[in-house]
Amino acid sequence: MSLSAGSSADKPVIRSRRSRFALLSVGTVLASVLANTVFYFVASLVVAYDSEFLPLASVGGAIIMTLSAGIVAVPLYAALLRFTRNPARNFTWLAAVVFVLTLIPVFTYIPTVPGWTSAQSAILVSMHIIAAYVIVRGLTLKAS
């Protein structure tokens, strides 16, 4: 009698973990998009967006940029889950580095964009913080 490493009894557990991760991933990406969309509209009550300032000209830009960050984060975290011993810690550190790197254009290039104001830059930085927090927290969340 031989024992195989990947018995059929393990498959429901693996499928369950994958479907949980898939649901968690979709929920996290949608939550980050929703959070930034709500913030976009709430912030517009406080800061008048200049129509020439393309990064905040419409909510579509915020949605696309947040969605793209989430879509990149999900397979990255999935790879860390598979290949590292401490994926949540590694992902959090990697996300922190990426977060800092994404702020570089906000402080260097964005002030040269027509219609720019410091208040609008503060909105962009806040949206980066919101997306980073929701994505990192959502993906690294453990089931109770």
N, C-alpha and C positions, 0 to 999 in steps of 0.2 A: 504494500500500500504506500503510495507516495502522497505527499502533501504539496499542493501548489500554493505559490505565494499570493496569487490574486483569486481567491475562491469566490464563487458566485454569491456567497453570503455577505461579502463586503460590498457588493455593488449597490444595494439599496442605501447603505450609509453614505457612500461616495455620491450617489445621485442626490441624496437629501442635502448634503453639504453644498453641492454645486447649485442646486435649485435655491437654497437659502442664500448663497452668495449672489446669485443672479438677481434675486428679488431685492436683496440689500443694496446691490450696485445700482439697479434702476431707481430704487427709492432714494438713494443718496444723491444721484445725479439730478433727479427731479426736484428734490428738496433744495439743492443748491441753486438751481435755476429759479425756483419759486421764491426763495429767500432774496436773491438779488433782484428779481423783478419787483417784488414788494418794496424793497429798499429803494429802487430806482424811482418809483412813484412817490413814496413818502419823502425822499430827499428832494424831489422836484417841488414840493410844497415849501421847502426852506430855501433852496438854491434855484435861481432861475437859470435853466440850461440855455446856453447860447446856441442857436440853430446852426451856426457855422462850426461849432465844436463837434466834429463828427463822432468821437467816442461816446458822447451822450446825446446825440441828435435824435435817437429813437431807442426804445427799449429793446429792439431787435439786436443791436450790437451787444448789449449786456447779456442777452439770452444766448447768443451764438458763442461769445467768449467763455461764458460760464459752462455751457454745454461741452465745448471742446476741452476745457480743463478736466471736466468729469470723465469724458470719454477716454482721455489719455491716462487718467489716474486709475481707472478700473483694471485694465489689463496689467498695468505696472504693479498694483497691489496683488493681483492674482499671481503674478510671477513671484513676488516676494513671499506669498503664502506657501507656494510650492517649493521654493528653493532656499529659503532662509529659516533659521531657528527662531528669530524674533521679528516677524514681519511687521507688526504694529509699530515697534520702536524704529525699525529701519525706514518704514514708510513715512513716519512722522518727521524724522530727521531729513530725509530726502525732500519731503514736501516743504520743510522750512527753508532749505537751500533754494528750491525752485521758487518759492514765494518771494524771497529776497531778490532773486534774479528777475522776476516779473515786475518788480517795482522799479528797476533801473530805467526802463523807458518812460515810466510815469514821471520820474524826476529829471530826465534828460531830454527826451524827444517831445513828450506831450506839451511842455510849456511853449514849444515853437508852433503848435497847431493853431490855426486861426480860431478866434473865439475863446481861447483858453482863459480861465481864471483859476486862482488858487483854490477857491471853493469847489470848483469842478474837479480839480486834482484830488482834493480831500474825498470827494464822492468816489472817485476811481479807486483810491487806496482802500477806502471802506469796503468797496465791493470785492476787492482782492482778499481782504481779511475775511469777509463773510463766506466767500466761495472756499477759501482754504480751510476755514474752521469746519464748515458743514461737510466737505468732502473727506477730510482727515478723520473727523469724529464719526461720520457715518460709516465709512469703510472699516475702520478699526474697532467698531462697536462689537462687543461679544454678547451673545445671547445669554440671558439670565437663566 
